Amino acid sequence: MTRVDTLGPVPEPGSPASPSAAITDPMPPSGSGFSITRLFQQGVNLATSRLALSVGAQAMVSGFHFALNLLLLRFVTPYDYGVFAFAFVLAMFASAINNALISTPLTVYTPVIKDEGKRHKQEAMFSTLNLILFAILLLTGIGYAYTAELNTAISVGVTVFVAVYSARHYSRSAGYARMKPLITASGDAVYVGTGVLIVLTLLLTRDDLLVSHVLLALAAANLAAMVVERWRLHGNTRKWLSWAKITSYGAVWEQSRWALAGSLTTLFLAQAHSVIITSTNGPNAYAPLAAGFVLFGPVRVALLTWQNMVKPELAVALSEHRQGAVRRQIQQTTLLMAGAVMAMGLFLWMAWPWIHAFLYAEQYADQPMAMIVGLWSIITLFAASYNAPAAALQAMRDFKVLAMASIYGAVLSGVMVSLTLYYYQPETTLFGILAAEAFMALYLTRTLYTRLHASPTPAT
């Protein structure tokens, strides 16, 4: 029988369909005709699917962060908002380390292990590494704050937030690795609910809103989400407290070291302006650029969520040589993402007078916010266009290619950001980010299709 070369959803473990069978989409019977009932049922199935519920939960997270940023933009000084935004940049760097060394190997290596005992051993090893990284981040933050003599409240808030943010990234990936994204979705819902409750309590009980308190509130919300995710994944068993020796990580390190280089350089490629401007000119100079990015933060989070959810499914499809299915999935997803970003940019252009009056007129009236938001729109378009190819290359474990591409992009970004900041105003550094993102989009897309074309496909 000829196999259908399509990439479909993977069922929850324990369902009648196997992971192998989940990557085929059955064709509807010919002559089935149009049916309102069937159309309605398909709509219900789509609305209650793993993808819809997972994206919906992540949309809640993005909406919460978006609302929180809007709140801070209006009620804290540009300096304090710059500190808050840079804390998220540090958290993204910590998560990039976690993603490269722990979370991506978890989602790429463990789903294809058929023996449950061996799989649990691998998961325990990654869990141990996650705890080690959490401790390192805490100690590093405390040590830096002590030696640099920084404000204690801000230092504690930033350090705890960054360490917990990184650990939560692993917790979210554990659900995806088990192909149970609804577990991750439930954690996201708990995070939003807990975060909203704590932030509202701060607003109602304090005269001023301190950034350090907000960061600690987000850390507490992430901890609550992790507890729920661990419990739903392992129940009352002790598996979620299992530890393992990390000596077998050596084989993973051969690839994850390239993933680490790629993750850090990719993030620096996109955040060179935040690191360089904040370290040289301070949070005040960085704040307008961060304020302009607020409008696109949910898009970036959605792109990362799609990557984390689809990597295990792509890995299974590629292991069975379904290159045609992967190619079509990547093409369709790229067009959808790029179209969504362009539609968003058009909306922002049409509604700009009202957006500027509501968000920026009070605190950032002297800044070229229209130019900043316009550049971020184009940057996000390029980032969306290579998100799917990057996910496929990660699923192919081609981390060296990703690392080298991001190294080239990071060098381009760093040089251009430094030059534009030296000769011009801070907002012009976004041209450096734009050039680097455009390079990545072209390089990774070309590389992926070359790899897929060269990969062997079984005879049908």
Secondary structure, 3 states (H helix, E strand, C coil): CCCCCCCCCCCCCCCCCCCCHHHCCCCCCCCCCCCHHHHHHHHHHHHCCHHHHHHHHHHHHHHHHHHHHHHHHHHCCHHHHHHHHHHHHHHHHHHHHHHHHHHHHHHHHHHHCCCHHHHHHHHHHHHHHHHHHHHHHHHHHHHHHHHHCCCHHHHHHHHHHHHHHHHHHHHHHHHHHCCCHHHHHHHHHHHHHHHHHHHHHHHHHCCCCCHHHHHHHHHHHHHHHHHHHHHHHHCCCCHHHCCCCCCCHHHHHHHHHHHHHHHHHHHHHHHHHHHHHHHHHCHHHHHHHHHHHHHHHHHHHHHHHHHHHHHHHHHHHHHCCCHHHHHHHHHHHHHHHHHHHHHHHHHHHHCHHHHHHHHHCCCCCCCCHHHHHHHHHHHHHHHHHCHHHHHHHHHCCCHHHHHHHHHHHHHHHHHHHHHHHHHCCHHHHHHHHHHHHHHHHHHHHHHHHHHHHHCCCCCC
